[in-house]
Amino acid sequence: MSDGKNLSVEEKRELLKKLMKEKAAKAASSPAPAAVSSNATEDKSIYTQFDKFPEVQTLAAQFQTLQMLHVDNPYFRVNEGIVNDKTRINGRELISFSSYNYIGLSGDPRVTQAAKDAAEKYGTSVSASRIATGERPIHRELEQEIASLLGVEDAIVLVSGHATNVTVIGHLMRAGKDLILYDALSHNSIIEGCVLSGARRIAFPHENWEELDRILTEIRGDYERVLIVIEGVYSMDGDIANLPKFIEIKKKHHALLMVDEAHSMGVIGPHGLGIRDYYGIDGNEVDLWMATFSKSFASCGGYIAGKKILIDYLKYNTPGFVYSVGISPANAGAALAAAKIMKAEPWRALKCQENAKLFLKLAKEKGLNTGPSKDSAVIPVITGNSAHALILADALFKDGINVQPILYPAVPDNEARLRFFITSDHTEDEIIYTINKVAEHLNRIRKDMADVTFPKSMIG
Ligand SMILES: Cc1ncc(COP(=O)(O)O)c(C=O)c1O
């Protein structure tokens, strides 16, 4: 076969077309799956009836459990305005601990105005992938601002935080050659990205860098690329990763390190600039900085920041970027304004940290189990029983406090909890009132309802 060197332009074009066709055909087909049912004669119509799907039946059982426990459904409650330290639900004002508006920038008039200005100038959609005709000046302004916040060369901005993890991890890591090691408490978007990639994936025990080191010492040699994925602040427990240790390990084993800063950027560190700021680390020590715009950035979207060569590559190749529309002008405008305010007004992060410290101190004084949360704005109160968490959240709601219960199967039943997101807007009075109410109700529930649990069939 010709190596293509002596072909005419026409012949080269034809060859290229043929190769592209073959590649598309390969991508479009997949091998037949192994048979999943030995019963080829069964009535297959059940597979078209959603009420027969076991997972749909599980959801129905969960609704029944709510009724059995006499609590209102805590999900999909309609918040009728901006949510900061307060919210309005069914016309009633409540103290809110349920939003990621950590530094109060969603609802800040400057951020709102920036979203309006961007929509007015560039429209409500960029109506195309950025690689085609979707590129607008505000995209690059935002990416450069993000890169400057992290002290790295460049950044790429995508339409969703979740999709950022899925598509970037899914694309960079390869089946049959590469290895991903991710913290066992990683967010769903990280795990989905690992699965999509097809690379070998191993969850190392939460924050256990010694175990990570051990695994790498044993098997690093069997793989080409190795990616370690951790989070700045863990979203269920509110603890902060030991970043210096993970940097040491990634260097020792020639691995790439990715840090998801969804809950740390804008919140922790002496300037509120995330885990890099918290430890005083050079931005170039981490290969992929990731965060979402849905939390401190008061918008919607996600970013990866790092070396220019990586960012350029991702911009021309990542499926979730190339085959998806560019972030909307309003979202880019809001995130850009928030990034600038985040840098100019570190007092917001410091106030959020101070509020979290007070919350944690008072909770501990009352004997509440707040897990390993420290120096972050995520504070769990672990009830150790899903039914107790639900009943507690319901009682607090009636007392004017909105906080989300986290139940089995999102966490093991014995780690069921209420998860409090602290913001810079919370007042001392709101925090004192809340802790008193949590302690009062939880003591009562534990005393009077010690034997109330989720049905055994539901918690496995
Ligand atoms: C750690 C982490 N990563 C990624 C995401 C996804 O971000 P988004 O909700 O903005 O899509 C979240 C969302 O809560 C998260 O907690």
The ligand as an SDF file (V2000), in Angstrom:
LIG
                    3D

 16 16  0  0  0  0  0  0  0  0999 V2000
  -17.5570   18.5320   42.9180 C   0  0  0  0  0  0  0  0  0  0  0  0
  -18.5040   18.8860   41.8150 C   0  0  0  0  0  0  0  0  0  0  0  0
  -18.0770   18.8310   40.5460 N   0  0  0  0  0  0  0  0  0  0  0  0
  -18.8930   19.1290   39.5180 C   0  0  0  0  0  0  0  0  0  0  0  0
  -20.2070   19.5110   39.7220 C   0  0  0  0  0  0  0  0  0  0  0  0
  -21.0830   19.8220   38.5620 C   0  0  0  0  0  0  0  0  0  0  0  0
  -21.2950   21.1840   38.4410 O   0  0  0  0  0  0  0  0  0  0  0  0
  -22.6290   21.8290   37.8480 P   0  0  0  0  0  0  0  0  0  0  0  0
  -23.7310   21.5590   38.8350 O   0  0  0  0  0  0  0  0  0  0  0  0
  -22.3020   23.2560   37.7650 O   0  0  0  0  0  0  0  0  0  0  0  0
  -22.8900   21.1800   36.5360 O   0  0  0  0  0  0  0  0  0  0  0  0
  -20.6820   19.6040   41.0290 C   0  0  0  0  0  0  0  0  0  0  0  0
  -22.0870   20.0190   41.2910 C   0  0  0  0  0  0  0  0  0  0  0  0
  -22.5960   20.0910   42.3320 O   0  0  0  0  0  0  0  0  0  0  0  0
  -19.8130   19.2760   42.0990 C   0  0  0  0  0  0  0  0  0  0  0  0
  -20.2370   19.3280   43.3680 O   0  0  0  0  0  0  0  0  0  0  0  0
  1  2  1  0
  2  3  1  0
  2 15  2  0
  3  4  2  0
  4  5  1  0
  5  6  1  0
  5 12  2  0
  6  7  1  0
  7  8  1  0
  8  9  2  0
  8 10  1  0
  8 11  1  0
 12 13  1  0
 12 15  1  0
 13 14  2  0
 15 16  1  0
M  END
$$$$
